[in-house]
Amino acid sequence: MRLTRLVDDAYRGLNRGRRLKSQEGDPIFSLDDLAERVGCRPSRAEVEELLPPDPGTLERLLMSGPGRGYQIIWGHLSSIAAERSPEPLRLPARDYAGLGLSRGGIILEGEGESVDHVGERMSGGRIYLHQGAGDYLGQEMTGGGVITASVGNYAFRRMGGGWGVIRGEGGNFLALGSSGGRVVCQGGCGERAGWLMSGGSLRIHGDAGDYLGLLMKGGRITIFGRAGRRAGWRMKGGTIRGREFGPEAADGVLGLD
Amino acid sequence: MPDPKKKIEALIRALEELRLHVARKDLFIGDRRINSQLYFSIANACLRNRALLLYGGMGANKTTLINLLGSSFLSLPFSEVEDRMVTGHPEQTEEKMVGFLDPRQWMREEGGACTVLWTPWSKSRWKLINEVNRFPGGKQNLFLEILKKRKISYSGQVNEPGDTCYYLTMNPEFSATYPLDEALLDRISACVPAFQPDFLAGLALSEREREVWELAGELPGFTPQEFDSLPGLVAGKRLDPQVELAVLCLVRDFTLCERAPSYDKTQLSSARPSRGLCAGCHYSGNPEAICWQVDEGLSDRVRQDLRSFCRAIAYLLDREADLEVLKAVAPYVIWHRINPVRSIIDRPPYYGARKLAFVAELVEKSINRTMNERMDMNLIFSRAVDGARSISGAIEELSIFDDPIARLDFIPSLEEMR
């Protein structure tokens, strides 16, 4: 069979259409559209690669609600926008805000449910939360700083650098597994703060729950209130200083001068 | 000889009326709604040397349906058809399935050729391999030589039952099943999911008062002439040129890979799209390109199977073998042969579980692109191949098309011709 005849027969009566376009420079209409191209859990580079340079698209995407499916994409977009902005960016408080932020500032506004994963994996810049944060604030951050009214559980988990200030109460597992950075909690915190900590410093101005510095290997914990029971239990390194410790505190804990 | 299609229609009606196969009509072709399990099974009976796999949970009427169809198409008692199937388990051997050397020949004084006692399964032209994924991996290799073939050999002897209809059934992965080898999967022409009866089907089945083997006797039986005439009638169905072209492009869409040897994804073993092969590739992340979304390429068997099943389904529905038919058939021919990249299939609306729906979407994309966007490049290429225009000019024009087929298939072909 002659190929021309087959192709001519196949396209008889049809109009010529567009060609397969490269993704470069393609407009992005919504978070849905972006997610279709990069998936729901893309890397920062994947999002950045597709994002057109015009600020209008970024602004429109940031203002649209990510729902439960596109939070990570929205988080990357919030960081990209903050890094491009000469002034601190005011955004509605949402999960994953400031994900991987490397410079610039974000001010999160709005009341309602606490937001999780804010400032996760950030390496620079500042994030300020008017309201309290939910769980996993500043998880795996290596630089930059976060100021929040209060936090839920697992704040600053596996933190490697940077700083965090909690102006109110902290939840359980504060600075779990952290290896660097500085955290100041101006209120009290729940149990197991500084658990498995290997570096960095944690200052707690209020009371702490049980098992403060459990299994810690390094770093410094200072508590100005009262520590719960078994502070410094099975600790292998680092220092815990405090004014008052509950029963069964480890022998190695120190008093405040 | 009466028209076998009338008898096929009577068979479909009888299966429903006798409550032998009541299932939801899950496949849309044009304005027709049909049950994919039933129609693909019958389509396979109208073809020869193709293999159909019914995939589904226990009690989804896979084995029974195939035996019922075998009983009808071969005009044999249901129990006799049941006796002809082989069932997978680790102790199953080639001797039990295919045949064995006749031990009596060693007692004879006169010499002569070696005698093999062939099993009913190996002599049958209706071969059902039940629970195929209960064969251990090594034993599955036996079927690589048998599936889609007209003859079987054992110990130097050859048994030639002739053109055969092959069927297989399997459950999803259970504790006693084994993964199916990719080469075996590629020899399976189409794979159709078999679902559990829904509410109304359950109600209908509860009204069935007689046993299956009793009711099977009431199904219309085909004469050998009618059964043998079916492949010819199907082959007489003309494929629309759009289907021919869309099939070629569909197979190439899945197979071409810029980073594979000879741009052929079937050459890959450890490097795959899901293992980072496509990182930084021009097409990666582009939803219009299919190459990066699945790990495997498609073999030429897919092209043959697509053409055969399009014809067979069009014959059964008494309609043209057009793009509607191809769009309906192609997912069932492709989905068992490929593995989508997990980052795509795991997210909504597929949730890691709706692979057939995902493949149907890829098929739709490929066909739509061929018909709506590839006209220019296909016209340029066809005219250059047929000598109606200069090859150099065609290469130059094709080079502006950002399409894997133009860049990785058409241009290299024209460069060879230059």
Contacts between the chains, C-beta under 8 A, distances in Angstrom:
chain1	res1	chain2	res2	distance
A	2	B	386	5.5
A	3	B	381	7.7
A	3	B	382	4.1
A	3	B	385	5.0
A	3	B	386	5.7
A	4	B	382	4.5
A	4	B	383	5.7
A	4	B	385	7.7
A	4	B	386	4.6
A	4	B	388	6.2
A	6	B	241	5.4
A	6	B	244	6.1
A	6	B	245	6.3
A	6	B	382	7.2
A	7	B	241	8.0
A	7	B	245	6.5
A	7	B	378	4.9
A	7	B	379	5.9
A	7	B	381	7.9
A	7	B	382	4.1
A	8	B	379	7.6
A	8	B	382	7.7
A	9	B	241	3.7
A	9	B	242	7.9
A	10	B	241	4.4
A	10	B	242	4.6
A	10	B	244	7.2
A	10	B	245	4.2
A	10	B	246	7.8
A	10	B	371	7.9
A	10	B	378	7.7
A	11	B	371	7.8
A	11	B	375	4.9
A	11	B	378	7.3
A	11	B	379	7.1
A	14	B	371	6.6
A	14	B	372	7.8
A	14	B	375	6.4
A	16	B	375	5.3
A	16	B	376	6.0
A	17	B	372	4.1
A	17	B	373	4.7
A	17	B	375	6.5
A	18	B	372	7.7
A	18	B	373	5.6
A	19	B	373	5.7
A	19	B	376	7.0
A	19	B	377	7.5
A	19	B	401	5.6
A	19	B	402	6.7
A	19	B	403	6.8
A	20	B	288	5.5
A	20	B	289	7.3
A	20	B	369	6.6
A	20	B	373	5.9
A	20	B	374	8.0
A	20	B	401	7.2
A	20	B	402	5.4
A	20	B	403	4.4
A	21	B	288	7.4
A	21	B	402	6.7
A	22	B	282	7.2
A	22	B	286	7.2
A	22	B	402	5.0
A	23	B	285	6.4
A	23	B	286	4.6
A	36	B	287	5.7
A	37	B	285	5.6
A	37	B	286	7.3
A	37	B	287	5.6
A	38	B	285	6.1
A	39	B	343	5.1
A	39	B	344	6.5
A	39	B	347	6.0
A	40	B	347	5.0
A	40	B	348	7.8
A	41	B	343	7.4
A	41	B	347	8.0
A	46	B	285	6.6
A	49	B	285	7.7
A	50	B	285	7.2
A	69	B	348	6.7
